């Protein structure tokens, strides 16, 4: 039995990956800076009940401080903003296309919790960065929500290997995800995610984030900066929330400075991240 999935093998199987979902293609093509584009986005979401439920559920969460029950998409869009609605809908559509029909060791609910928390943490970091270095909101949310979709690619290509891999992640907390990937996969979830991103013709900056969010100092990550560094920082700030993905947690002043953030604000950021974790848990467990 072949116990590892190499990068070469993954590339050979790229044709077996599903095409980008039609609803995701349509969402990507929309320009939501016009009334017409925003209306078209809401119409698409209204015709897709799972995405609709996800967006309305998020709008009702403590994350956005709503004092009344949100029951329809138009009110949800007013709370969340059209850019955030677009990215949540797009990411959920893409993740749903990769989801395994039978339950395995990869917990999709926890993966969504983790991905949403990373996106929100990246957004927090962005607001502390100099405006000239700050990525666009759409890039932040798309990169954050999809950064770990490579785990789903592994699950899609080799469910048995995926189950063994995630069983080890859950039972060997002393090992980092990179160590277990090296032993079992001969590739990484970052590389697998980048394969899917390019297969789906997503922006190259997003593919680079998926590929290098655990290795932001790799020279090949330059084209995805500062998003790569933001995703790496976000994962270090909340490594135990949602999906089990042990990472090295050391964050020094140079990491903050690389993003243009004053290291003196580190504790402030950590406090906000804890709030995000609590709010995401409340939002996604209802």
URRAHU-V203410 format. One record per residue. N is the residue number from 0. RES is the residue in three letters. SS is DSSP state (a for helix, b for strand, c for the rest). OMEGA is omega in radians with two decimals (* if undefined). D_LAST is the distance of its C-alpha to the last C-alpha in Angstrom with 1 decimal. Layout:
N;RES;SS;OMEGA;D_LAST, N;RES;SS;OMEGA;D_LAST
//
This chain:
0;UNK;c;3.09;41.4, 1;UNK;c;-3.04;40.5, 2;UNK;c;3.13;38.1, 3;UNK;c;3.08;37.5, 4;UNK;c;-3.12;36.5, 5;UNK;c;3.09;38.8, 6;UNK;a;3.13;38.4, 7;UNK;a;3.14;41.3, 8;UNK;a;3.12;39.7, 9;UNK;a;3.12;36.5, 10;UNK;a;3.11;38.6, 11;UNK;a;-3.11;40.6, 12;UNK;c;-3.05;37.4, 13;UNK;a;3.12;36.1, 14;UNK;a;3.13;37.2, 15;UNK;a;3.09;34.8, 16;UNK;c;-3.12;31.8, 17;UNK;c;3.02;30.2, 18;UNK;c;3.07;31.2, 19;UNK;c;-3.10;29.0, 20;UNK;c;-3.12;26.9, 21;UNK;a;-3.13;28.6, 22;UNK;a;3.11;25.7, 23;UNK;a;3.09;25.5, 24;UNK;a;-3.10;29.3, 25;UNK;a;3.12;29.1, 26;UNK;a;3.14;26.5, 27;UNK;a;-3.04;28.6, 28;UNK;a;-3.04;31.7, 29;UNK;c;3.01;30.4, 30;UNK;c;-2.99;31.8, 31;UNK;c;3.07;29.3, 32;UNK;c;3.04;31.8, 33;UNK;c;3.10;33.2, 34;UNK;a;-3.14;31.9, 35;UNK;a;3.13;32.8, 36;UNK;a;3.13;30.8, 37;UNK;a;3.09;27.6, 38;UNK;a;3.14;28.0, 39;UNK;a;3.10;28.5, 40;UNK;a;-3.12;25.3, 41;UNK;a;3.10;23.2, 42;UNK;a;3.09;25.2, 43;UNK;a;-3.10;24.4, 44;UNK;a;-3.13;20.7, 45;UNK;a;3.14;20.8, 46;UNK;c;-3.13;22.7, 47;UNK;c;-3.02;20.0, 48;UNK;a;3.13;17.0, 49;UNK;a;3.11;14.9, 50;UNK;a;3.11;15.8, 51;UNK;a;-3.14;15.3, 52;UNK;a;-3.14;11.7, 53;UNK;a;-3.10;11.2, 54;UNK;a;-3.14;13.3, 55;UNK;a;3.10;11.9, 56;UNK;a;3.13;8.3, 57;UNK;a;3.14;10.1, 58;UNK;a;3.14;12.3, 59;UNK;c;-3.06;9.9, 60;UNK;c;3.07;8.9, 61;UNK;a;-3.12;11.3, 62;UNK;a;-3.00;13.3, 63;UNK;a;2.95;15.2, 64;UNK;c;3.14;15.7, 65;UNK;c;-3.13;15.2, 66;UNK;c;3.13;16.4, 67;UNK;c;3.14;15.7, 68;UNK;c;3.09;13.3, 69;UNK;c;-3.04;13.9, 70;UNK;c;-3.10;14.6, 71;UNK;c;-3.03;17.1, 72;UNK;a;-3.10;17.9, 73;UNK;a;3.08;20.9, 74;UNK;a;3.11;19.0, 75;UNK;a;3.14;16.5, 76;UNK;a;3.10;19.6, 77;UNK;a;3.13;21.2, 78;UNK;a;-3.00;18.4, 79;UNK;a;-2.99;18.1, 80;UNK;c;-3.01;21.8, 81;UNK;a;-3.14;23.2, 82;UNK;a;-3.13;23.9, 83;UNK;a;3.09;20.3, 84;UNK;a;-3.12;19.2, 85;UNK;a;-3.07;22.0, 86;UNK;a;3.09;21.2, 87;UNK;a;3.14;17.5, 88;UNK;a;-3.13;18.6, 89;UNK;a;-3.10;21.6, 90;UNK;a;3.14;20.0, 91;UNK;a;3.11;17.3, 92;UNK;a;-3.14;20.2, 93;UNK;a;3.14;22.4, 94;UNK;a;3.12;20.0, 95;UNK;a;3.14;19.3, 96;UNK;a;-3.10;23.1, 97;UNK;a;-3.02;23.5, 98;UNK;c;3.12;20.9, 99;UNK;c;-3.08;22.5, 100;UNK;c;3.13;22.4, 101;UNK;c;-3.09;22.5, 102;UNK;c;3.07;20.3, 103;UNK;c;-3.12;22.2, 104;UNK;c;3.07;22.0, 105;UNK;c;-3.08;20.5, 106;UNK;c;-3.06;16.7, 107;UNK;a;3.12;15.4, 108;UNK;a;3.14;11.8, 109;UNK;a;3.08;13.5, 110;UNK;a;3.11;16.1, 111;UNK;a;3.09;13.8, 112;UNK;a;-3.11;12.3, 113;UNK;a;-3.09;16.0, 114;UNK;a;3.11;17.3, 115;UNK;a;3.13;15.2, 116;UNK;a;3.10;16.2, 117;UNK;a;3.13;19.8, 118;UNK;a;3.14;20.0, 119;UNK;a;3.10;18.9, 120;UNK;a;3.07;21.4, 121;UNK;a;3.11;24.0, 122;UNK;a;3.08;23.5, 123;UNK;a;3.11;24.1, 124;UNK;a;-3.10;27.2, 125;UNK;a;-3.10;28.4, 126;UNK;c;3.07;28.6, 127;UNK;c;-3.12;30.9, 128;UNK;c;3.02;33.1, 129;UNK;c;-3.05;36.3, 130;UNK;c;-3.12;35.7, 131;UNK;c;-3.11;38.3, 132;UNK;c;-3.01;36.4, 133;UNK;c;3.09;32.9, 134;UNK;c;3.08;31.6, 135;UNK;c;-3.12;30.2, 136;UNK;a;-3.10;26.5, 137;UNK;a;3.11;26.2, 138;UNK;a;-3.12;27.7, 139;UNK;a;-3.07;25.6, 140;UNK;a;3.13;22.2, 141;UNK;a;3.13;23.7, 142;UNK;a;-3.12;25.2, 143;UNK;a;-3.09;22.2, 144;UNK;a;-3.08;19.7, 145;UNK;a;-2.95;22.4, 146;UNK;c;-3.11;24.2, 147;UNK;c;-3.12;23.2, 148;UNK;c;3.05;23.4, 149;UNK;a;3.05;26.6, 150;UNK;a;3.13;24.7, 151;UNK;a;3.08;23.7, 152;UNK;a;3.08;27.4, 153;UNK;a;-3.13;28.6, 154;UNK;a;-3.13;26.2, 155;UNK;a;-3.06;27.6, 156;UNK;a;-3.05;31.2, 157;UNK;c;-3.06;31.4, 158;UNK;a;-3.12;28.5, 159;UNK;a;3.12;30.5, 160;UNK;a;3.10;31.4, 161;UNK;a;3.13;27.8, 162;UNK;a;3.13;26.8, 163;UNK;a;-3.14;29.7, 164;UNK;a;-3.11;29.0, 165;UNK;a;3.03;25.4, 166;UNK;a;3.11;26.5, 167;UNK;a;3.10;29.1, 168;UNK;a;-3.08;26.7, 169;UNK;a;-3.01;24.6, 170;UNK;a;-3.13;27.7, 171;UNK;c;-3.07;30.1, 172;UNK;c;3.11;28.5, 173;UNK;c;-3.14;32.1, 174;UNK;c;3.05;32.3, 175;UNK;c;3.12;31.0, 176;UNK;a;3.14;29.5, 177;UNK;a;-3.14;32.8, 178;UNK;a;-3.12;34.9, 179;UNK;a;3.09;33.1, 180;UNK;a;3.14;33.2, 181;UNK;a;-3.11;36.9, 182;UNK;a;-2.96;37.6, 183;UNK;a;-2.93;35.6, 184;UNK;c;-3.01;35.3, 185;UNK;c;3.02;38.2, 186;UNK;c;-3.13;35.9, 187;UNK;c;3.09;32.6, 188;UNK;a;3.07;29.1, 189;UNK;a;3.12;30.3, 190;UNK;a;3.14;33.3, 191;UNK;a;3.10;31.4, 192;UNK;a;3.13;28.9, 193;UNK;a;3.07;31.9, 194;UNK;a;3.14;33.5, 195;UNK;a;-3.11;30.6, 196;UNK;a;3.14;30.5, 197;UNK;a;3.06;34.3, 198;UNK;a;-3.13;34.1, 199;UNK;c;3.12;31.8, 200;UNK;c;3.03;34.0, 201;UNK;c;3.13;31.3, 202;UNK;c;-3.10;32.9, 203;UNK;a;3.12;35.0, 204;UNK;a;3.11;33.6, 205;UNK;a;3.10;30.1, 206;UNK;a;3.13;31.8, 207;UNK;a;3.08;33.6, 208;UNK;a;3.14;30.4, 209;UNK;a;-3.04;28.9, 210;UNK;a;-2.94;32.3, 211;UNK;a;-3.06;33.1, 212;UNK;c;3.00;30.0, 213;UNK;c;-3.11;31.1, 214;UNK;c;-3.02;34.8, 215;UNK;c;3.13;35.0, 216;UNK;c;3.08;38.6, 217;UNK;c;-3.13;39.7, 218;UNK;a;-3.13;42.2, 219;UNK;a;3.13;40.6, 220;UNK;a;-3.02;37.5, 221;UNK;a;-3.09;39.4, 222;UNK;a;3.13;38.5, 223;UNK;a;-3.13;34.8, 224;UNK;c;0.06;35.3, 225;UNK;c;-3.09;33.8, 226;UNK;a;-3.12;30.6, 227;UNK;a;3.13;31.4, 228;UNK;a;3.12;31.9, 229;UNK;a;3.13;28.8, 230;UNK;a;3.11;26.6, 231;UNK;a;3.12;28.6, 232;UNK;a;-3.13;28.2, 233;UNK;a;3.14;24.4, 234;UNK;a;3.11;24.2, 235;UNK;a;-3.12;26.5, 236;UNK;a;3.14;24.5, 237;UNK;c;-3.03;21.3, 238;UNK;c;-3.04;22.7, 239;UNK;c;-3.08;20.6, 240;UNK;c;-3.13;17.1, 241;UNK;c;-3.11;15.3, 242;UNK;c;3.10;18.1, 243;UNK;c;-3.10;21.2, 244;UNK;c;-3.08;23.9, 245;UNK;c;3.08;26.5, 246;UNK;c;3.06;28.5, 247;UNK;c;-2.97;31.3, 248;UNK;c;-3.06;30.0, 249;UNK;c;3.08;33.2, 250;UNK;c;3.13;33.1, 251;UNK;c;-3.06;36.5, 252;UNK;a;-3.10;37.8, 253;UNK;a;3.11;39.0, 254;UNK;a;3.09;35.5, 255;UNK;a;-3.09;34.5, 256;UNK;a;3.12;37.9, 257;UNK;a;3.11;37.6, 258;UNK;c;-3.11;34.8, 259;UNK;c;-3.12;36.8, 260;UNK;c;3.10;34.6, 261;UNK;c;3.14;36.4, 262;UNK;a;3.12;35.7, 263;UNK;a;-3.13;35.9, 264;UNK;a;-3.08;32.4, 265;UNK;a;-3.11;30.9, 266;UNK;a;3.06;29.4, 267;UNK;a;3.13;28.0, 268;UNK;a;-3.14;26.2, 269;UNK;a;3.09;24.9, 270;UNK;a;3.12;23.5, 271;UNK;a;3.14;21.6, 272;UNK;a;3.09;20.3, 273;UNK;a;3.08;19.0, 274;UNK;a;3.12;17.2, 275;UNK;a;-3.11;15.8, 276;UNK;a;-3.14;14.5, 277;UNK;a;-3.10;12.8, 278;UNK;a;3.10;11.3, 279;UNK;a;3.10;10.3, 280;UNK;a;3.12;8.7, 281;UNK;a;-3.09;6.6, 282;UNK;a;-3.01;6.2, 283;UNK;a;3.12;5.6, 284;UNK;c;3.13;3.8, 285;UNK;c;*;0.0
//
